Amino acid sequence: MKPLAVGVLISGRGSNLQALIEACRDPATKAGIRLVLSNKADAQGLARAAAAGIETAVVDHRNFPDRARFDAEIDRRLREKGIELVCLAGFMRILTDEFVDRWRDRMINIHPSLLPAFRGLDTHARALAAGAKLAGCTVHYVRRELDTGPIILQEKVPVLPGDTAERLAARVLEAEHRAYPAALRLIAAGRVRVEGERIFIDGVETSASAAAASRPSG
Ligand code: GRF
C-alpha cells in the first residue's frame, strides 16, 4: 500500500507535529509527511520538520488581502505536493468554508478538550473554572464550524486537586501526543470511514448518534 501523503499545518511550537513525525518513522504507520506549512516564519515546528528532512513552507497570512486568497494559496501548495490528508496541529488561522469543504473528510484537527465541551481557546482554564473533573483531547474531522466535526478518537485525562491551567495543559498535551498519532495510524490503515457526520472504525459505528440509537428509551 502506498503511504498516505500527509500535509501538516502549524503556527507554533509543533509538539504535535513532532509526535506525528515520530509516528511516521514507524514503518507500521502507512503515512509520510510530505509538507509542513506554517503561517508564521518563526514557528518552532518548522525547525522540527527541517531536522526530520521534511519539506517546509511559510505562507504568511499578512501577505494576502483576505482569507480566501490565503486559503487558496495553502490549497495550491497542498495539492502541488499531492497531499491526501491535512493535519491541523496548532494552526491558529480560521479556515474559510470553501477550504474546509474542499478538504472535507480529508482534514483532521486535534483539540485540547473533550469536544463538544470547551470549543475555542483557553480550554484548560475554562475546564478548571467549570469544575470539570475530566479533561482530555479530541481528534476530529474538520467541519465549517470551529472545533466541530465527526470525532475519530478522544483520550480523557483526570483533573487533579490543585491543578493550574498550565499543569492540566501539560498532562493533556501528553495525551495529545498519543491520540494524534493513533488517529493518523487508523486513517492511514484505511480503518476509518466517515459517512456524513458518522464515524465507523473497522466497520463499527463509534459516533454519538450510534450511542444514542443503542440507548434504551424511556
Ligand atoms: C495543542 O494543544 C493542540 O491541541 C492545539 O494547539 C496546541 C498546539 O501545540 N490545537 P503544538 O504546537 O502541537 O505543540
Residues whose N, C-alpha, C, O or C-beta is under 5 A from the ligand:
A	BS01	GRF	G12 R13 G14 S15 N16 L17 A89 G90 I110 H111 P112
